[in-house]
């Protein structure tokens, strides 16, 4: 069962009728048309050792004035990930050269120049937080000849030099499709996971993503990354609720697996602001459990699928799962991810 939300064009008064008064602004109308989250949008806090570790990490962040994507993006899984020694950082600035319609990051043709001190300050932040796994994500920097590849490499190398035991994951841009820059970035880099998100099903590229991005280009980046570094795991993520069908999600997963992608996450798109794409539907947890099962059946070595799952959800544990460890969905579940692997979850998803 799927709960589908009406689009703006279907809303009462969206035409020339009198349901909306002339004095109502477009912004007010868009805000009014946004819907409440379904009842299943909730997660539980960590307990025991995980709660202790979260508190320790939070204290280090506050005392050292550190910044993470986890807090700035108000991620619903921050307690879960910090409680397991994982955090996400965004580098190369906070202004992107692209304007994807799902993303809240500011855009500009010419963002501020890169900060040459960033590798050192990032390495210090990771060290002070006492992490076991760090995810480094980036904005698109089409203004740079190499798309930012050398800078990303310097940041990863600096972290590894200061904290050699920390597992490193890079959630990378498509580098404007420049395979030479990708090679410069990846060769010999101390990286456990190379992640690049396809974001949506192929049919919705022109609706969801910037014109310079596409499912095909993303696939080519993931294929080339695996060719350059066959020892490294690759990972991608799909958002649902943008207008896709269940069948298209399944087909997109098949495409990713055929490209050699090892790990996948699937999560619900949420509209970050009134000017962004509206949510088309809220698939119920049972749908996410079905996709979880499909992903495992077609050969992904690690899967996280659920309404509150984000691309870096339990990143360290997901890497462990891909290497033969326990699936993340069965490890002290907080409700963000769902699966038929867990007996208690089976009955829940079947009865909703």
Secondary structure, 3 states (H helix, E strand, C coil): CEEECCCHHHCCCCCCCCCCCCCCCHHHHHHHHCCCCCCCCCCCCCCCHHHHHHHHHHHHHHHHCCCCHHHHCCCCCHHHHHCCCEEEEEECCCEECCCCCCCCCEECCCCCCCCCCHHHHHHHHHHHHCCCEEEEEECCCCCCCCCCHHHHHHHHHHHHHHCCCCEEEEECCCHHHCHHHHHHHHCCCCCCEEECCCECCHHHHHHHCCCCCCHHHHHHHHHHHHHHCCCCEEEEEEEECCCCCHHHHHHHHHHHHHCCCCEEEEEECCCCCCCCCCCCEEECHHHHHHHHHHHHHCCCCEEEECCCCCCCCCHHHHHHHHCCCCCHHHCCCCCCCCCCCCHHHHHHHHHC
